[in-house]
Amino acid sequence: MRKIRQGDDVLVTSGRNKGQRGIVRVNLIDRDRVVIEGVNIVKKHIKRGRARQAGIVEVEAPLHVSNVRLVCPNCKQATRVGVRENADGKNERYCKKCEQTIPRPAA
């Protein structure tokens, strides 16, 4: 089970974007990276294509998942995420600070 999912509110904990918050747009599971809205903006040089013009564009680059922490919707703090079994026998994510279940993000 993934501890950080698409649609989660996260806080960047290290690197040049430390302290910035945003929503996870893309979760690159095979590379252990996440793309966060408005965070880690880099300039990319692109060639002219059929339907696009050449130039320098700003895009959101992926961050490693270890550099972000989930912001708990209940206690509003950046926290570690635990996984436990609920009453139905399915896994659920929970906040390590307030012990509350973290609901699935609305995607």
N, C-alpha and C positions, 0 to 999 in steps of 0.2 A: 504494500500500500504506500502510495506517495504521500509524504508529509506536506509538501507544497503543491497546490493544484492550480490549474487555470482559473482565474477569477478571484483568487485570494488576495487580500490586502497584506502587503509585506513591507518591511523596513530593511534598508541596506545597512549592514553592520560593519563593513570594511571596504577599503578602496577609496578611490577619489570621489565616489558618490555616497559616502557614508552619511547617514542621517536622512536620506531622501526616502519618501514613501510613494508607493504606487500599487497598481493592480497588475497581477500577472496576466500578460496577454498570451504568451506561448510557453509551453513547458516542453523543453527538448530533453526527453527522458533518457535517450540513448547517450547523450553527451553530458548529463547532469547539469544542465543550464536552464535558466529562465530568462524570458524577455519581459521587462517591466515597462508599463506605459510612462513615458516622460523621463526615464532614468537611463543613464549611460548612453547619452546621445553622442554619436561619432559622425564625422564627415566622410563620405564615401564618394569616390570619383567613378562616374559611370560613363560608358561609351554610348554613342548614339545608337538607337535601335530603330525598328520599324515605326513604332508608335510613340517613341520618347526622344527627348532631346538630351544631348550630352551635357554634362556639368557636374557640379558638386552638390550632393544632396545630404541631408542630415537624417540618419536612421538610428533606431534603437538597437544597440548591440546586446548580445546575451551576457548575463552574469552567471557565475558559478553558484549553484544552489546553496553552498555552504556559506556564502557571503550575505544571505538574506535570512530574515526571521519573520515568521508569521505574526501579524498583529491580531490578537484575540478579539473577536467581536463582543465578547462579554465584559472583559476587564479592560479593554482598550490599550493593552500593553504588548510590546514585542516579547514573544515567549517561545520556548521550545515546544515541540509538539510530540505527544505520546500517542501510542496506538494501543487500544484495549478492545476486548470483546464486549458487545452490548448484550441485552437480554435475549435477542433473537439469535445470537451466535455469530453475528457479523462483526467485522472490525469497524471501529470508529475512531476518529481523531479526537484528542482532548488536550486542553491547555494545561501545561505543567504548573502554572502559577495558581489558577483558580479552580482547577479540576473539573471545569465545565466542558461538555461536549461541544466540539466545533462543528457547526452545520455545514452541509455541502454548499459550495459557492454557487450563486445563481449565474448560470452561463448563458 
